[in-house]
């Protein structure tokens, strides 16, 4: 796992006794990895209740760990995909963990919007679990999973789900789950689908990526396809994700962790006929961007909090096709102020990441144009300085 540039284990273990957890934390601490740990309540799928005695035992065990094991304990996995009816007891679990062990994360992974009949039902669901912000009863990180690719194409409202989570998070970090294994109605995923599921949330300012699953699940009543590891051997997915994670850790991670996401903009609803949400269309009033001349593109804009006058754009090709020399038109004269990061597939530790990009200034429109290539589903990072 560490060689794949992963640093956090989640998921539901097959064993929940404290002896097993202690052994697991010992191993992870030796490897420099961390975990979110479930308890009996977290594994239960037939209704949730708050058990004060069980909660006290859970926190007592974790807070009593030695420093080495505690370093591997990233936080409490409160629940995975809770139903609307379970909000009240889960808010109690959240509050207990956050107040009794405030240095550790209390984690909750939420449902996607397609489970609900209407957008209003989904937004009410989100409010029940994550509002208000800065409450001991609500999570400090907003996480969800939406696996978009099915036999018939892509599920509806994928970009709406990103939009509404970004809006409802109120500045809190966002995490997204990426599917690696075929099951249920989902198709197997290749390079394009993995790119898409990574760079779509990244464009919306998400700061954490989780993968379901690392190893192919065996012995389940539900058949699962090959994941990152199958038959104890790495698959092609493993090596692609290894490169993605290295780029996220070394290049994009330091940028997004020291920036604010100021906007997300789509050129059109293509390629999946999912129209931009309110405020997401590129118009004359859009800051920095005058146009991106391909209907398959989206752009996330990030303002640096540590480097005065610096912005970074995550340019995202939503389509499966490679795009060559896409014109990106920026407002004002930015000649000599634009640089482009290497593609993630080309990134290696120690290489030069950003290189100046040839730019053409049009004094009549007061715009600067640069040209960028994309693989299917790929995101490219454009850096602007002296803004």
C-alpha positions in Angstrom: 0.0 0.0 0.0 2.7 2.5 0.9 4.4 1.8 -2.4 1.2 2.8 -4.1 1.5 6.2 -2.3 -1.5 5.5 -0.1 -1.4 6.7 3.5 -4.8 5.9 5.1 -6.8 2.7 5.5 -10.5 2.8 5.9 -13.1 0.1 5.3 -14.8 -2.3 7.6 -12.6 -4.9 9.2 -13.8 -8.5 9.7 -12.9 -8.3 13.4 -13.6 -5.7 16.0 -12.1 -6.8 19.3 -9.6 -4.5 20.9 -6.8 -7.1 20.7 -7.1 -7.2 16.9 -7.2 -3.4 16.6 -4.1 -3.0 18.8 -2.2 -5.5 16.6 -3.4 -3.7 13.5 -2.2 -0.3 14.8 1.2 -1.8 15.7 1.7 -2.9 12.2 0.5 0.3 10.6 2.8 2.4 12.9 5.8 0.4 11.7 4.9 1.2 8.1 4.1 4.8 8.7 0.4 4.3 7.7 -2.8 5.5 9.4 -6.3 4.2 9.8 -9.8 5.2 10.6 -11.2 2.6 13.0 -14.7 1.2 13.1 -16.5 -0.1 16.2 -19.5 -2.5 16.5 -21.9 0.4 15.8 -20.1 1.3 12.6 -20.5 -2.2 11.2 -24.2 -2.4 11.9 -26.5 -1.9 8.9 -29.9 -2.6 10.5 -30.5 0.5 12.4 -28.3 2.6 14.6 -28.5 3.5 18.3 -26.3 5.4 20.6 -24.8 3.2 23.3 -23.0 5.4 25.9 -21.3 2.4 27.5 -19.9 1.1 24.2 -18.9 4.6 23.2 -17.0 5.1 26.5 -15.2 1.8 26.0 -14.2 2.7 22.5 -12.8 6.1 23.4 -11.1 4.7 26.6 -9.3 2.0 24.5 -8.1 4.5 21.9 -7.0 7.2 24.2 -5.1 4.7 26.3 -3.0 3.5 23.4 0.8 4.1 23.6 2.1 7.0 21.5 3.3 4.8 18.7 0.0 3.0 18.1 -1.9 6.2 18.6 0.1 7.9 15.9 -1.4 5.3 13.5 -4.9 6.0 14.7 -6.2 8.8 12.4 -9.7 8.8 13.8 -13.1 7.3 14.4 -15.1 5.8 11.5 -18.5 6.6 12.9 -20.6 5.2 10.0 -20.7 4.4 6.3 -23.6 5.6 4.2 -26.1 6.3 7.0 -29.9 6.5 6.2 -31.9 9.7 6.8 -33.6 8.0 9.9 -30.3 7.5 11.6 -29.2 11.1 11.9 -30.1 11.7 15.6 -28.1 8.7 17.0 -25.2 9.3 14.7 -25.0 12.9 15.7 -24.6 11.6 19.3 -21.8 9.3 18.2 -20.1 12.2 16.4 -20.4 14.5 19.4 -19.1 11.8 21.8 -15.9 11.1 19.8 -15.2 14.8 19.0 -15.6 16.0 22.6 -13.8 13.0 24.2 -10.9 12.8 21.8 -10.7 16.2 20.0 -7.3 15.6 18.4 -8.7 12.8 16.2 -11.0 12.9 13.3 -14.6 11.7 13.6 -15.4 10.4 10.1 -18.7 9.8 8.4 -19.2 8.8 4.7 -22.5 10.0 3.2 -24.8 8.7 0.5 -24.9 10.1 -3.0 -27.9 12.0 -4.4 -29.1 9.3 -6.7 -30.4 7.4 -3.7 -33.1 10.1 -3.2 -36.1 11.0 -5.2 -35.6 14.7 -5.4 -32.8 17.2 -4.8 -34.7 18.7 -1.9 -34.8 15.3 -0.2 -31.0 15.0 -0.6 -30.3 18.5 0.6 -32.4 17.9 3.7 -30.4 14.7 4.2 -27.1 16.6 4.0 -28.4 19.2 6.4 -29.4 16.6 8.9 -25.9 15.2 9.1 -23.5 18.2 8.4 -25.3 21.3 9.5 -24.4 23.5 11.2 -20.6 23.7 10.6 -18.4 23.9 13.7 -20.8 21.8 15.7 -19.6 18.9 17.9 -22.4 16.8 16.3 -21.3 17.3 12.7 -18.2 16.1 10.8 -15.1 18.2 10.2 -14.6 16.5 6.9 -17.4 15.9 4.4 -17.0 12.5 2.6 -19.2 10.7 0.1 -19.1 8.1 -2.6 -20.7 8.5 -6.0 -19.7 5.8 -8.5 -20.9 7.3 -11.9 -20.1 4.7 -14.5 -22.8 2.1 -15.3 -23.6 -0.1 -18.3 -25.8 2.6 -19.8 -23.2 5.4 -19.5 -23.1 7.7 -16.4 -25.5 8.3 -13.6 -27.5 11.5 -13.6 -26.6 14.5 -11.4 -23.0 13.6 -10.9 -21.8 17.2 -11.1 -24.8 18.5 -9.1 -23.6 16.2 -6.3 -20.1 17.8 -6.4 -21.7 21.2 -6.6 -24.1 20.8 -3.6 -21.4 19.2 -1.4 -19.0 22.0 -2.1 -21.7 24.5 -1.2 -23.0 22.7 1.9 -19.5 22.0 3.2 -19.1 25.7 4.1 -15.3 25.6 3.7 -14.8 22.2 5.4 -12.5 19.7 3.6 -14.2 17.4 1.2 -13.3 13.7 0.4 -14.5 11.5 -2.4 -14.4 7.8 -3.0 -13.1 6.4 -6.3 -14.3 3.0 -7.6 -11.7 0.5 -8.7 -13.7 -2.7 -8.7 -16.7 -3.9 -10.8 -19.8 -4.9 -8.8 -23.6 -4.4 -8.8 -24.5 -2.2 -11.8 -21.1 -0.6 -12.1 -18.9 -1.3 -15.1 -15.2 -2.1 -14.8 -13.1 1.0 -14.9 -10.1 1.8 -17.1 -7.7 4.7 -17.4 -10.4 7.2 -18.5 -12.9 6.3 -15.7 -10.2 6.5 -13.0 -9.0 9.8 -14.3 -12.6 11.1 -14.4 -13.4 10.0 -10.8 -10.2 11.6 -9.5 -10.0 14.9 -11.4 -13.8 15.7 -11.2 -13.8 16.1 -7.4 -10.3 17.6 -7.4 -11.6 20.3 -9.8 -14.3 21.1 -7.2 -11.7 21.5 -4.4 -11.9 18.1 -2.8 -8.8 17.4 -0.7 -9.0 13.7 0.0 -9.3 10.6 -2.3 -10.3 7.2 -1.1 -10.3 4.0 -3.2 -12.9 1.2 -3.1 -11.2 -1.2 -3.0 -7.5 -1.8 -2.7 -7.6 -5.5 -2.9 -10.2 -7.6 -4.8 -13.0 -8.7 -2.4 -13.3 -12.5 -2.3 -15.8 -14.7 -0.5 -18.6 -12.2 -0.8 -22.2 -13.1 -1.9 -21.8 -10.2 -4.3 -19.3 -10.8 -7.1 -16.5 -8.2 -7.3 -14.1 -7.6 -10.2 -10.3 -7.1 -10.1 -9.3 -4.1 -8.0 -5.8 -2.6 -7.5 -4.5 -5.9 -6.2 -5.9 -9.2 -7.6 -4.6 -12.7 -6.8 -2.0 -10.9 -4.7 -0.6 -9.2 -7.8 -0.8 -5.5 -8.8 -3.1 -4.7 -11.7 -2.8 -1.9 -14.2 -5.1 0.1 -12.0 -2.5 -0.1 -9.2 0.2 1.4 -11.4 -2.1 4.2 -12.6 -3.3 5.1 -9.1 0.3 4.9 -7.9 1.1 7.8 -10.4 -2.0 9.7 -9.5 -1.2 9.5 -5.8 2.4 10.6 -6.3 1.2 13.7 -8.2 -1.5 14.5 -5.7 1.0 14.2 -2.8 3.9 16.1 -4.2 2.3 18.6 -6.7 -1.4 19.2 -6.3 -1.7 18.5 -2.6 0.6 21.4 -1.4 -1.3 23.7 -3.8 -4.9 22.8 -2.7 -4.0 22.6 1.0 -2.8 26.2 0.8 -5.5 27.7 -1.4 -9.2 28.4 -1.4 -11.4 27.2 -4.1 -13.0 30.4 -5.6 -15.1 28.8 -8.3 -15.8 25.9 -10.7 -16.8 26.6 -14.3 -18.1 24.4 -17.1 -18.0 25.3 -20.8 -21.1 23.2 -21.4 -23.1 20.2 -20.2 -21.1 17.9 -22.6 -20.2 15.1 -22.8 -23.0 13.7 -20.6 -25.7 16.3 -20.9 -25.3 17.4 -17.3 -25.8 21.2 -17.4 -23.8 23.5 -15.2 -25.4 24.5 -12.0 -26.1 28.1 -11.0 -22.9 30.2 -11.1 -20.9 27.5 -12.9 -21.1 28.8 -16.5 -18.3 30.8 -18.0 -19.6 34.3 -18.6 -18.2 37.8 -19.2 -18.2 38.3 -15.4 -16.2 35.1 -14.7 -12.9 36.0 -13.0 -9.6 35.2 -14.7 -11.1 33.0 -17.5 -12.5 34.5 -20.7 -13.1 31.2 -22.5 -12.0 27.6 -22.8 -12.6 26.6 -26.4 -13.8 23.0 -26.1 -17.2 22.1 -24.9 -15.9 19.1 -22.8 -13.9 21.2 -20.4 -14.4 22.3 -16.8 -12.1 24.6 -14.7 -11.5 24.9 -11.0 -10.0 28.1 -9.8 -7.8 28.2 -6.7 -6.4 31.3 -5.0 -3.1 30.8 -3.1 -3.2 31.7 0.6 0.6 31.7 0.9 1.9 33.2 -2.3 0.6 36.7 -3.1 -0.9 37.1 -6.5 -0.8 33.4 -7.4 -3.7 31.4 -8.8 -3.8 27.8 -9.9 -6.3 26.4 -12.4 -7.3 22.8 -12.5 -8.3 22.3 -16.2 -10.4 19.1 -16.5 -11.2 17.2 -19.7 -14.6 15.5 -18.9 -14.6 13.5 -22.1 -13.0 10.1 -22.9 -11.2 11.4 -25.9 -7.7 13.0 -26.0 -7.8 16.7 -26.7 -5.0 18.5 -28.5 -4.0 22.2 -28.2 -7.2 23.3 -26.4 -7.2 27.1 -26.4 -7.5 28.5 -22.8 -8.2 32.3 -23.0 -7.3 34.3 -19.9 -8.3 37.8 -19.0 -5.6 40.6 -19.1 -2.0 40.4 -20.3 -0.5 37.3 -18.6 2.4 36.8 -21.0 5.4 35.4 -19.0 3.1 34.8 -16.0 1.7 31.4 -17.1 3.3 28.0 -16.5 2.0 24.4 -16.9 2.6 21.4 -14.7 3.8 18.2 -16.3 1.0 15.6 -16.8 0.7 13.3 -13.8 1.7 10.3 -15.9 5.1 12.1 -16.6 5.7 13.2 -13.0 8.7 11.8 -11.2 10.1 13.0 -7.9 12.9 15.5 -8.4 11.9 16.7 -11.9 11.0 20.2 -12.9 7.2 20.3 -12.4 6.2 23.7 -13.9 7.5 25.2 -17.2 6.6 28.5 -18.8 3.9 28.2 -21.4 4.0 30.0 -24.7 1.3 32.7 -24.5 -0.2 35.1 -27.1 -1.6 38.5 -26.0 -4.5 40.1 -27.9 -4.6 43.8 -27.1 -8.0 44.3 -28.7 -9.8 41.9 -26.3 -7.2 42.3 -23.5 -6.8 38.5 -23.3 -4.0 36.0 -23.2 -4.3 32.6 -24.9 -2.4 29.4 -24.1 -2.8 25.9 -25.5 -3.0 22.7 -23.5 -3.2 18.9 -24.3 -5.3 16.4 -22.4 -5.7 12.7 -22.1 -9.3 11.5 -21.6 -10.5 12.4 -18.1 -7.3 14.1 -17.2 -6.7 17.3 -15.2 -3.8 19.7 -15.9 -2.6 22.4 -13.6 -2.0 25.9 -14.9 -0.2 28.3 -12.6 -0.7 32.1 -12.9 1.6 34.5 -11.0 1.7 38.2 -10.5 -2.1 38.5 -10.6 
